[in-house]
Amino acid sequence: MIDFGYGISPSSAINLDRFDRTDFETLCREEPDVLKCMACGSCAASCPTAGHSDMNLRKVILLLGRGREDEALGMLSHCMFCGKCLLVCPRGINTRHLILSIIKTYQK
């Protein structure tokens, strides 16, 4: 077998009909700002922990919408609640409150 230096990865397609979106829908009702996020990345660019960990609020929201709660909550564990993301958000999302709402909603 010849090694060409690359391989075929399994599909990363997500079937949104296969997972329970109840928690995400609850989060959207409690914190409608989660739907206002346009995934611009300003929060990640200003985050002091993003350079040292995988903390990225934009990705957290996307992962929650795709049913990958464990991965999203793992990212949130690095948040220092400094509020820098709150200051740079072009949509004016109260990111601190959003993070606390995510934790409360997905706490099991």
All heavy atoms as an XYZ file, in Angstrom:
825
protein
N       0.844     -1.175      0.000
C       0.000      0.000      0.000
C       0.893      1.243      0.000
O       1.808      1.351      0.802
C      -0.874     -0.031      1.254
C      -1.980      0.928      1.242
S      -3.352      0.023      0.562
C      -4.562      1.214      0.494
N       0.626      2.167     -0.873
C       1.419      3.382     -0.993
C       0.799      4.460     -0.111
O      -0.412      4.677     -0.121
C       1.452      3.858     -2.458
C       2.098      2.786     -3.341
C       2.212      5.155     -2.567
C       2.032      3.103     -4.814
N       1.654      5.144      0.644
C       1.198      6.240      1.493
C       1.388      7.550      0.742
O       2.510      7.968      0.459
C       1.986      6.260      2.799
C       1.535      7.352      3.740
O       0.465      7.935      3.512
O       2.266      7.635      4.714
N       0.299      8.198      0.380
C       0.355      9.449     -0.363
C       0.349     10.669      0.561
O       0.325     11.793      0.089
C      -0.813      9.545     -1.341
C      -0.722      8.551     -2.457
C      -1.518      7.429     -2.454
C       0.175      8.740     -3.494
C      -1.441      6.506     -3.483
C       0.258      7.819     -4.521
C      -0.543      6.693     -4.523
N       0.346     10.467      1.874
C       0.402     11.578      2.816
C      -0.943     12.170      3.186
O      -1.006     13.228      3.795
N      -1.998     11.536      2.813
C      -3.321     12.012      3.193
C      -4.237     10.814      3.383
O      -3.911      9.696      2.995
C      -3.915     12.973      2.145
C      -4.175     12.332      0.801
C      -5.392     11.746      0.531
C      -3.197     12.314     -0.181
C      -5.641     11.149     -0.688
C      -3.437     11.723     -1.411
C      -4.655     11.140     -1.661
O      -4.898     10.557     -2.857
N      -5.349     11.045      3.979
C      -6.317      9.982      4.207
C      -7.723     10.517      4.060
O      -7.944     11.726      4.024
N      -8.648      9.630      3.989
C     -10.047     10.019      3.880
C     -10.646     10.018      5.274
O     -10.587      9.027      5.994
C     -10.809      9.059      2.952
C     -10.216      9.132      1.548
C     -12.296      9.389      2.936
C     -10.806      8.134      0.576
N     -11.194     11.149      5.655
C     -11.815     11.289      6.965
C     -13.276     10.893      6.899
O     -13.920     11.049      5.849
C     -11.726     12.740      7.447
O     -10.390     13.144      7.531
N     -13.812     10.422      8.017
C     -15.245     10.127      8.019
C     -16.049     11.416      7.860
O     -15.573     12.496      8.196
C     -15.484      9.487      9.387
C     -14.305      9.851     10.205
C     -13.172     10.124      9.272
N     -17.225     11.303      7.355
C     -18.077     12.465      7.122
C     -18.382     13.179      8.434
O     -18.645     12.557      9.456
C     -19.387     12.024      6.470
O     -20.265     13.118      6.366
N     -18.340     14.495      8.389
C     -18.682     15.278      9.573
C     -20.089     15.864      9.452
O     -20.443     16.783     10.185
C     -17.664     16.395      9.781
O     -17.666     17.263      8.665
N     -20.861     15.343      8.535
C     -22.237     15.808      8.363
C     -23.053     15.473      9.604
O     -22.883     14.425     10.215
C     -22.866     15.156      7.137
N     -23.932     16.394      9.968
C     -24.745     16.230     11.158
C     -26.208     16.156     10.736
O     -26.700     17.020     10.025
C     -24.544     17.415     12.126
C     -23.099     17.493     12.559
C     -25.464     17.299     13.317
C     -22.755     18.765     13.281
N     -26.881     15.121     11.172
C     -28.303     14.989     10.907
C     -29.039     15.652     12.073
O     -29.126     15.107     13.166
C     -28.690     13.515     10.789
C     -30.130     13.343     10.378
O     -30.930     14.285     10.445
N     -30.473     12.144      9.954
N     -29.569     16.838     11.832
C     -30.204     17.610     12.894
C     -31.499     16.977     13.397
O     -32.002     17.367     14.449
C     -30.468     19.035     12.419
C     -29.224     19.857     12.092
C     -29.623     21.225     11.564
C     -28.326     20.005     13.294
N     -32.021     16.013     12.670
C     -33.244     15.337     13.107
C     -32.964     14.229     14.105
O     -33.883     13.691     14.710
C     -33.983     14.751     11.908
C     -34.497     15.826     10.973
O     -34.844     16.911     11.479
O     -34.542     15.589      9.757
N     -31.718     13.860     14.298
C     -31.383     12.717     15.143
C     -31.106     13.053     16.601
O     -30.961     12.168     17.415
C     -30.158     11.994     14.591
C     -30.463     11.214     13.364
C     -29.339     10.301     13.060
N     -29.679      9.479     11.919
C     -28.851      8.692     11.325
N     -27.616      8.599     11.753
N     -29.228      7.982     10.299
N     -30.983     14.315     16.957
C     -30.706     14.626     18.357
C     -31.808     15.489     18.950
O     -32.567     16.134     18.238
C     -29.329     15.267     18.532
C     -29.205     16.661     17.980
C     -29.512     17.753     18.760
C     -28.764     16.867     16.699
C     -29.390     19.028     18.260
C     -28.632     18.136     16.189
C     -28.951     19.221     16.972
N     -31.869     15.473     20.245
C     -32.909     16.181     20.985
C     -32.534     17.653     21.120
O     -31.540     17.990     21.749
C     -33.063     15.538     22.366
C     -34.202     16.129     23.164
O     -35.046     16.827     22.570
O     -34.241     15.885     24.386
N     -33.312     18.534     20.528
C     -33.029     19.972     20.572
C     -33.782     20.670     21.705
O     -33.837     21.883     21.750
C     -33.407     20.607     19.240
C     -32.525     20.168     18.098
C     -32.906     20.836     16.794
N     -32.985     22.273     16.844
C     -32.000     23.099     16.515
N     -30.857     22.620     16.121
N     -32.166     24.411     16.561
N     -34.339     19.914     22.623
C     -35.146     20.493     23.699
C     -34.359     21.506     24.512
O     -34.850     22.603     24.785
C     -35.683     19.384     24.616
O     -36.339     18.403     23.824
C     -36.650     19.941     25.640
N     -33.140     21.153     24.922
C     -32.331     22.071     25.732
C     -31.980     23.337     24.958
O     -32.016     24.443     25.505
C     -31.045     21.387     26.214
C     -31.300     20.349     27.286
O     -32.356     20.420     27.943
O     -30.441     19.472     27.474
N     -31.646     23.200     23.677
C     -31.312     24.380     22.877
C     -32.529     25.280     22.691
O     -32.420     26.498     22.758
C     -30.719     23.981     21.525
C     -30.184     25.142     20.740
C     -29.027     25.782     21.141
C     -30.842     25.607     19.618
C     -28.531     26.867     20.438
C     -30.354     26.688     18.906
C     -29.189     27.318     19.311
N     -33.684     24.691     22.485
C     -34.907     25.484     22.348
C     -35.259     26.182     23.655
O     -35.717     27.321     23.655
C     -36.047     24.595     21.865
C     -35.865     24.144     20.431
C     -36.798     23.031     20.018
O     -37.608     22.574     20.848
O     -36.706     22.615     18.849
N     -35.015     25.506     24.781
C     -35.220     26.133     26.087
C     -34.283     27.313     26.245
O     -34.683     28.384     26.712
C     -34.989     25.112     27.217
O     -35.895     24.023     27.041
C     -35.186     25.735     28.587
N     -33.023     27.134     25.861
C     -32.048     28.225     25.935
C     -32.486     29.402     25.072
O     -32.395     30.553     25.497
C     -30.668     27.718     25.497
C     -29.569     28.771     25.398
C     -29.245     29.332     26.786
C     -28.328     28.186     24.756
N     -32.980     29.134     23.885
C     -33.430     30.201     22.980
C     -34.608     30.974     23.554
O     -34.720     32.184     23.358
C     -33.793     29.629     21.614
S     -32.388     29.003     20.698
N     -35.497     30.279     24.273
C     -36.627     30.967     24.911
C     -36.155     31.822     26.079
O     -36.630     32.942     26.266
C     -37.668     29.959     25.386
C     -38.612     29.484     24.323
C     -39.788     28.723     24.890
N     -39.405     27.606     25.735
C     -39.098     26.387     25.303
N     -39.116     26.139     24.016
N     -38.771     25.429     26.132
N     -35.246     31.291     26.891
C     -34.765     32.022     28.061
C     -33.808     33.151     27.686
O     -33.777     34.178     28.355
C     -34.051     31.067     29.024
C     -34.984     30.155     29.761
C     -34.259     29.285     30.764
O     -33.113     29.624     31.132
O     -34.827     28.279     31.180
N     -33.011     32.933     26.670
C     -31.996     33.904     26.260
C     -32.047     34.080     24.740
O     -31.286     33.455     24.007
C     -30.613     33.400     26.697
C     -29.497     34.377     26.490
C     -29.684     35.666     27.247
O     -29.883     35.628     28.462
O     -29.635     36.712     26.589
N     -32.955     34.931     24.242
C     -33.100     35.108     22.797
C     -31.853     35.665     22.116
O     -31.708     35.564     20.906
C     -34.273     36.083     22.649
C     -34.859     36.265     23.990
C     -33.922     35.696     25.000
N     -30.930     36.235     22.891
C     -29.692     36.759     22.313
C     -28.866     35.676     21.630
O     -28.052     35.980     20.762
C     -28.832     37.430     23.388
C     -29.266     38.847     23.676
O     -30.171     39.343     22.982
O     -28.682     39.465     24.591
N     -29.076     34.423     22.008
C     -28.311     33.343     21.388
C     -28.598     33.284     19.887
O     -27.728     32.918     19.094
C     -28.582     31.987     22.075
C     -29.937     31.430     21.723
C     -27.511     30.977     21.748
N     -29.775     33.699     19.479
C     -30.138     33.699     18.061
C     -29.657     34.955     17.346
O     -29.653     35.004     16.121
C     -31.652     33.557     17.903
C     -32.249     32.266     18.465
C     -33.765     32.297     18.379
C     -31.677     31.055     17.738
N     -29.256     35.972     18.094
C     -28.747     37.209     17.494
C     -27.295     37.090     17.057
O     -26.816     37.891     16.257
C     -28.863     38.368     18.487
C     -30.262     38.875     18.667
C     -30.428     39.939     19.734
C     -29.374     40.958     19.885
N     -29.671     41.963     20.924
N     -26.576     36.108     17.554
C     -25.165     35.951     17.229
C     -24.989     35.690     15.743
O     -25.617     34.797     15.180
C     -24.551     34.807     18.035
S     -22.814     34.512     17.652
N     -24.130     36.476     15.100
C     -23.866     36.291     13.672
C     -22.531     35.609     13.433
O     -22.045     35.548     12.299
C     -23.928     37.624     12.946
C     -22.926     38.643     13.402
S     -23.188     40.165     12.496
C     -21.912     41.167     13.212
N     -21.925     35.074     14.485
C     -20.678     34.307     14.405
C     -19.553     35.094     13.758
O     -18.813     34.572     12.937
C     -20.917     32.977     13.699
N     -19.414     36.369     14.147
C     -18.379     37.220     13.552
C     -16.983     36.921     14.091
O     -15.991     37.186     13.447
C     -18.714     38.686     13.770
S     -18.629     39.216     15.502
N     -16.915     36.390     15.322
C     -15.622     36.052     15.910
C     -15.000     37.148     16.747
O     -13.874     36.982     17.243
N     -15.687     38.266     16.934
C     -15.137     39.347     17.764
C     -14.900     38.896     19.197
O     -13.920     39.282     19.825
C     -16.077     40.556     17.762
O     -16.175     41.099     16.478
N     -15.806     38.064     19.693
C     -15.664     37.580     21.074
C     -14.401     36.743     21.227
O     -13.651     36.893     22.186
C     -16.898     36.786     21.492
S     -17.336     35.446     20.370
N     -14.144     35.876     20.260
C     -12.954     35.018     20.321
C     -11.684     35.835     20.156
O     -10.661     35.543     20.783
C     -13.032     33.944     19.248
N     -11.745     36.877     19.320
C     -10.563     37.711     19.095
C     -10.185     38.508     20.339
O      -9.002     38.797     20.555
C     -10.807     38.654     17.928
N     -11.157     38.852     21.158
C     -10.872     39.648     22.349
C     -10.663     38.805     23.602
O     -10.229     39.314     24.628
C     -12.011     40.636     22.600
O     -13.188     39.938     22.955
N     -10.939     37.520     23.527
C     -10.882     36.640     24.700
C      -9.438     36.361     25.125
O      -8.635     35.876     24.326
C     -11.589     35.319     24.384
S     -11.616     34.172     25.770
N      -9.096     36.661     26.387
C      -7.727     36.406     26.841
C      -7.401     34.919     26.991
O      -6.241     34.544     26.958
C      -7.650     37.119     28.194
C      -9.051     37.279     28.642
C      -9.897     37.324     27.415
N      -8.410     34.062     27.126
C      -8.129     32.636     27.261
C      -8.139     31.898     25.926
O      -7.691     30.755     25.854
C      -9.144     31.947     28.198
O     -10.443     32.047     27.641
C      -9.108     32.552     29.576
N      -8.635     32.551     24.876
C      -8.738     31.876     23.581
C      -7.375     31.452     23.038
O      -7.263     30.429     22.382
C      -9.450     32.765     22.572
N      -6.351     32.221     23.318
C      -5.019     31.881     22.840
C      -4.379     30.729     23.590
O      -3.436     30.115     23.104
N      -4.890     30.437     24.779
C      -4.301     29.394     25.620
C      -5.191     28.171     25.771
O      -4.786     27.180     26.363
C      -3.999     29.967     27.012
C      -3.155     31.193     26.960
N      -1.819     31.161     26.652
C      -3.463     32.494     27.146
C      -1.328     32.382     26.665
N      -2.302     33.221     26.963
N      -6.406     28.267     25.288
C      -7.353     27.153     25.398
C      -8.237     27.154     24.162
O      -8.029     27.928     23.240
C      -8.203     27.300     26.665
O      -9.096     28.389     26.515
N      -9.237     26.318     24.172
C     -10.149     26.263     23.039
C     -11.417     27.086     23.277
O     -12.414     26.878     22.610
C     -10.503     24.812     22.726
C     -11.115     24.084     23.911
O     -11.114     24.642     25.019
O     -11.602     22.953     23.733
N     -11.374     28.042     24.209
C     -12.548     28.863     24.514
C     -12.907     29.743     23.318
O     -12.081     30.477     22.798
C     -12.266     29.735     25.745
C     -13.370     30.711     26.092
S     -14.932     29.890     26.350
C     -16.045     31.259     26.274
N     -14.168     29.616     22.876
C     -14.662     30.400     21.759
C     -16.184     30.391     21.842
O     -16.821     29.385     21.535
C     -14.175     29.784     20.446
C     -14.493     30.633     19.255
O     -15.462     31.372     19.228
N     -13.666     30.507     18.225
N     -16.767     31.491     22.284
C     -18.212     31.565     22.486
C     -18.978     31.345     21.185
O     -20.036     30.716     21.170
C     -18.607     32.895     23.117
C     -20.062     33.052     23.514
C     -20.495     31.947     24.475
C     -20.307     34.413     24.134
N     -18.444     31.805     20.100
C     -19.073     31.606     18.789
C     -19.209     30.109     18.492
O     -20.259     29.634     18.100
C     -18.210     32.292     17.736
C     -18.574     32.020     16.315
C     -17.658     32.812     15.386
N     -16.278     32.369     15.469
C     -15.718     31.504     14.621
N     -16.440     30.977     13.662
N     -14.454     31.187     14.733
N     -18.149     29.361     18.737
C     -18.191     27.916     18.514
C     -19.095     27.225     19.523
O     -19.749     26.233     19.191
C     -16.785     27.323     18.595
C     -15.947     27.608     17.384
C     -14.608     26.905     17.495
C     -13.715     27.243     16.333
N     -12.386     26.614     16.469
N     -19.140     27.730     20.750
C     -20.023     27.154     21.765
C     -21.469     27.199     21.283
O     -22.190     26.203     21.353
C     -19.867     27.884     23.123
C     -20.985     27.509     24.078
C     -18.514     27.596     23.735
N     -21.885     28.338     20.772
C     -23.259     28.493     20.300
C     -23.523     27.550     19.121
O     -24.566     26.882     19.059
C     -23.543     29.959     19.922
C     -23.497     30.833     21.175
C     -24.890     30.097     19.215
C     -23.521     32.321     20.896
N     -22.576     27.461     18.205
C     -22.746     26.565     17.059
C     -22.808     25.107     17.498
O     -23.624     24.327     16.995
C     -21.608     26.767     16.066
C     -21.607     28.107     15.320
C     -20.329     28.259     14.506
C     -22.817     28.241     14.428
N     -21.950     24.726     18.442
C     -21.955     23.340     18.923
C     -23.253     22.991     19.638
O     -23.788     21.894     19.479
C     -20.763     23.103     19.848
C     -19.388     23.056     19.172
C     -18.289     23.038     20.222
C     -19.274     21.860     18.255
N     -23.768     23.926     20.428
C     -25.036     23.679     21.121
C     -26.167     23.488     20.121
O     -27.028     22.630     20.298
C     -25.357     24.823     22.082
C     -24.461     24.949     23.304
C     -24.819     26.202     24.090
C     -24.545     23.715     24.179
N     -26.165     24.277     19.064
C     -27.192     24.144     18.035
C     -27.092     22.842     17.267
O     -28.061     22.402     16.662
N     -25.922     22.226     17.311
C     -25.704     20.953     16.611
C     -25.774     19.757     17.545
O     -25.466     18.644     17.146
C     -24.355     20.978     15.907
C     -24.309     22.002     14.803
C     -22.955     22.111     14.203
N     -22.959     23.116     13.146
C     -21.870     23.604     12.593
N     -20.689     23.191     12.985
N     -21.965     24.503     11.656
N     -26.130     19.999     18.804
C     -26.314     18.900     19.743
C     -25.043     18.356     20.361
O     -25.031     17.254     20.880
N     -23.971     19.111     20.334
C     -22.695     18.655     20.897
C     -22.424     19.395     22.209
O     -21.463     20.136     22.354
C     -21.591     18.876     19.872
C     -21.831     18.035     18.621
C     -20.989     18.392     17.447
N     -19.573     18.238     17.699
C     -18.636     18.607     16.833
N     -18.979     19.121     15.672
N     -17.364     18.449     17.123
N     -23.297     19.139     23.189
C     -23.274     19.860     24.455
C     -21.989     19.643     25.254
O     -21.463     20.575     25.838
C     -24.465     19.469     25.327
C     -25.802     19.886     24.792
C     -26.453     18.814     23.934
O     -25.863     17.722     23.765
O     -27.546     19.073     23.414
N     -21.502     18.413     25.298
C     -20.313     18.113     26.105
C     -19.110     18.913     25.638
O     -18.363     19.468     26.447
C     -19.996     16.616     26.069
C     -21.061     15.780     26.756
O     -21.783     16.341     27.616
O     -21.170     14.586     26.443
N     -18.932     18.982     24.340
C     -17.810     19.738     23.787
C     -17.965     21.237     24.070
O     -17.010     21.921     24.424
C     -17.734     19.484     22.282
C     -16.462     19.933     21.636
C     -16.399     19.537     20.169
O     -17.122     18.616     19.749
O     -15.606     20.166     19.452
N     -19.190     21.737     23.937
C     -19.455     23.159     24.175
C     -19.227     23.527     25.644
O     -18.609     24.543     25.951
C     -20.881     23.504     23.761
N     -19.723     22.698     26.559
C     -19.549     22.985     27.985
C     -18.086     22.871     28.394
O     -17.638     23.569     29.300
C     -20.427     22.067     28.816
C     -21.935     22.286     28.631
C     -22.725     21.235     29.397
C     -22.341     23.676     29.035
N     -17.335     22.008     27.731
C     -15.898     21.925     27.985
C     -15.190     23.219     27.633
O     -14.280     23.659     28.346
N     -15.612     23.839     26.550
C     -15.035     25.130     26.170
C     -15.379     26.197     27.201
O     -14.540     27.020     27.565
C     -15.559     25.580     24.806
C     -14.921     24.929     23.647
S     -15.513     25.719     22.143
C     -14.916     24.565     20.944
N     -16.622     26.202     27.660
C     -17.050     27.226     28.619
C     -16.326     27.124     29.952
O     -16.268     28.097     30.690
C     -18.563     27.136     28.855
C     -19.444     27.695     27.762
C     -20.904     27.579     28.164
C     -19.107     29.131     27.459
N     -15.775     25.968     30.249
C     -15.074     25.811     31.525
C     -13.818     26.676     31.596
O     -13.296     26.918     32.681
C     -14.710     24.344     31.760
O     -13.744     23.917     30.831
N     -13.358     27.180     30.456
C     -12.166     28.036     30.429
C     -12.504     29.522     30.559
O     -11.607     30.348     30.671
C     -11.386     27.815     29.135
C     -10.895     26.417     28.966
N      -9.889     25.884     29.725
C     -11.295     25.425     28.137
C      -9.670     24.629     29.365
N     -10.529     24.325     28.410
N     -13.779     29.867     30.519
C     -14.188     31.274     30.563
C     -13.876     31.885     31.930
O     -14.143     31.282     32.962
C     -15.679     31.387     30.265
S     -16.277     33.094     30.278
N     -13.317     33.097     31.910
C     -12.990     33.803     33.159
C     -14.023     34.874     33.507
O     -13.850     35.604     34.468
C     -11.615     34.471     33.029
C     -10.493     33.503     32.804
S      -8.852     34.264     32.841
C      -8.994     35.659     31.763
N     -15.083     35.004     32.703
C     -16.132     36.024     32.911
C     -15.548     37.426     33.015
O     -16.018     38.250     33.790
C     -16.978     35.706     34.145
C     -17.782     34.449     34.008
C     -17.358     33.271     34.589
C     -18.944     34.440     33.268
C     -18.081     32.103     34.453
C     -19.677     33.279     33.118
C     -19.252     32.104     33.711
N     -14.521     37.711     32.224
C     -13.879     39.028     32.266
C     -14.736     40.104     31.602
O     -14.611     41.277     31.916
C     -12.499     38.974     31.613
S     -12.548     38.674     29.831
N     -15.576     39.715     30.649
C     -16.479     40.662     30.001
C     -15.925     41.349     28.770
O     -16.578     42.228     28.210
N     -14.732     40.983     28.320
C     -14.185     41.620     27.125
C     -15.043     41.327     25.896
O     -15.204     42.181     25.033
C     -12.744     41.176     26.889
C     -11.777     41.777     27.862
C     -10.350     41.435     27.509
C      -9.427     42.118     28.497
N      -8.028     41.862     28.177
N     -15.587     40.133     25.830
C     -16.440     39.781     24.697
C     -17.711     40.637     24.684
O     -18.222     40.991     23.625
C     -16.784     38.299     24.711
S     -17.457     37.698     26.266
N     -18.183     40.980     25.862
C     -19.367     41.828     25.984
C     -19.106     43.210     25.388
O     -19.963     43.793     24.729
C     -19.743     41.953     27.470
C     -20.859     42.896     27.863
C     -22.176     42.382     27.345
C     -20.905     43.034     29.368
N     -17.904     43.721     25.575
C     -17.564     45.057     25.099
C     -17.413     45.148     23.587
O     -17.650     46.200     23.002
C     -16.261     45.531     25.758
C     -16.296     45.668     27.282
C     -14.904     45.973     27.805
C     -17.274     46.740     27.693
N     -17.013     44.061     22.937
C     -16.731     44.116     21.504
C     -17.846     43.549     20.627
O     -17.763     43.661     19.408
C     -15.406     43.398     21.166
C     -14.243     44.054     21.875
C     -15.480     41.925     21.491
N     -18.854     42.978     21.208
C     -19.913     42.346     20.411
C     -20.666     43.398     19.598
O     -21.271     44.318     20.161
C     -20.890     41.589     21.302
S     -22.204     40.785     20.350
N     -20.662     43.284     18.255
C     -21.357     44.281     17.437
C     -22.875     44.197     17.541
O     -23.568     45.158     17.212
C     -20.900     43.947     16.004
C     -20.461     42.538     16.055
C     -19.969     42.289     17.446
N     -23.396     43.093     18.028
C     -24.836     42.939     18.199
C     -25.298     43.327     19.598
O     -26.479     43.279     19.899
C     -25.251     41.494     17.917
C     -25.105     41.062     16.476
C     -26.269     41.625     15.670
N     -26.183     41.321     14.280
C     -26.973     40.489     13.629
N     -27.902     39.834     14.262
N     -26.838     40.322     12.342
N     -24.357     43.645     20.475
C     -24.710     44.049     21.835
C     -25.228     42.910     22.690
O     -26.024     43.126     23.610
N     -24.778     41.698     22.426
C     -25.219     40.536     23.192
C     -24.580     40.565     24.576
O     -23.379     40.782     24.704
C     -24.847     39.226     22.463
C     -25.587     39.153     21.125
C     -25.155     38.010     23.320
C     -25.147     38.005     20.239
N     -25.386     40.374     25.595
C     -24.868     40.298     26.954
C     -24.261     38.898     27.125
O     -24.937     37.963     27.550
C     -25.983     40.544     27.966
C     -25.477     40.605     29.385
O     -24.361     40.179     29.682
N     -26.302     41.129     30.270
N     -23.005     38.771     26.773
C     -22.360     37.462     26.722
C     -22.229     36.822     28.102
O     -22.314     35.602     28.225
C     -20.985     37.556     26.051
O     -20.216     38.567     26.709
C     -21.130     37.906     24.581
N     -22.030     37.619     29.119
C     -21.947     37.057     30.472
C     -23.259     36.363     30.842
O     -23.272     35.245     31.340
C     -21.634     38.136     31.501
C     -20.203     38.550     31.542
C     -20.062     39.590     32.615
N     -18.662     39.897     32.850
C     -18.260     40.860     33.636
N     -19.145     41.615     34.261
N     -16.982     41.086     33.811
N     -24.356     37.057     30.608
C     -25.665     36.481     30.918
C     -25.932     35.268     30.042
O     -26.510     34.275     30.490
C     -26.760     37.532     30.747
C     -28.075     37.103     31.293
N     -29.035     36.522     30.502
C     -28.574     37.125     32.552
C     -30.086     36.219     31.249
N     -29.829     36.577     32.495
N     -25.502     35.338     28.783
C     -25.672     34.213     27.867
C     -24.914     32.988     28.363
O     -25.456     31.888     28.390
C     -25.198     34.599     26.469
C     -25.199     33.499     25.420
C     -26.601     32.951     25.210
C     -24.624     34.011     24.122
N     -23.686     33.169     28.797
C     -22.883     32.053     29.300
C     -23.522     31.453     30.545
O     -23.621     30.231     30.683
C     -21.436     32.496     29.555
C     -20.744     32.801     28.230
C     -20.658     31.441     30.336
C     -19.410     33.495     28.361
N     -23.975     32.299     31.446
C     -24.638     31.797     32.652
C     -25.937     31.066     32.312
O     -26.263     30.049     32.932
C     -24.898     32.937     33.631
C     -23.650     33.544     34.268
C     -24.016     34.781     35.075
C     -22.935     32.532     35.124
N     -26.661     31.552     31.312
C     -27.887     30.877     30.885
C     -27.584     29.523     30.263
O     -28.320     28.556     30.480
C     -28.646     31.742     29.875
O     -29.073     32.937     30.456
N     -26.501     29.439     29.501
C     -26.094     28.158     28.909
C     -25.773     27.164     30.010
O     -26.233     26.015     29.993
C     -24.890     28.347     27.966
C     -25.307     29.101     26.706
C     -24.275     26.998     27.602
C     -24.150     29.549     25.831
N     -24.996     27.598     30.983
C     -24.620     26.713     32.085
C     -25.850     26.239     32.839
O     -25.993     25.070     33.176
C     -23.596     27.401     33.014
C     -22.283     27.599     32.250
C     -23.379     26.596     34.285
C     -21.289     28.484     32.959
N     -26.775     27.181     33.109
C     -27.985     26.820     33.845
C     -28.861     25.847     33.065
O     -29.380     24.887     33.613
C     -28.784     28.085     34.170
C     -30.028     27.854     34.987
C     -30.756     29.140     35.243
C     -31.996     29.132     34.388
N     -32.843     30.281     34.531
N     -28.994     26.076     31.764
C     -29.845     25.243     30.924
C     -29.292     23.835     30.774
O     -30.029     22.851     30.814
C     -30.042     25.884     29.544
O     -30.604     27.187     29.713
C     -30.947     25.040     28.676
N     -27.986     23.723     30.596
C     -27.378     22.425     30.306
C     -26.815     21.734     31.532
O     -26.224     20.665     31.427
C     -26.288     22.578     29.241
C     -26.857     22.837     27.876
C     -27.067     24.137     27.421
C     -27.217     21.791     27.057
C     -27.603     24.366     26.178
C     -27.752     22.005     25.802
C     -27.945     23.314     25.374
O     -28.481     23.539     24.141
N     -26.985     22.324     32.699
C     -26.506     21.712     33.941
C     -27.338     20.485     34.232
O     -28.559     20.536     34.290
C     -26.621     22.718     35.078
C     -25.922     22.308     36.316
C     -26.001     23.428     37.347
O     -26.981     24.162     37.401
N     -24.979     23.561     38.141
N     -26.662     19.362     34.427
C     -27.391     18.114     34.670
C     -26.911     17.438     35.916
O     -25.906     17.612     36.436
C     -27.218     17.174     33.494
C     -27.883     17.786     32.289
C     -27.787     16.876     31.100
C     -28.536     17.559     30.007
N     -28.498     17.337     28.768
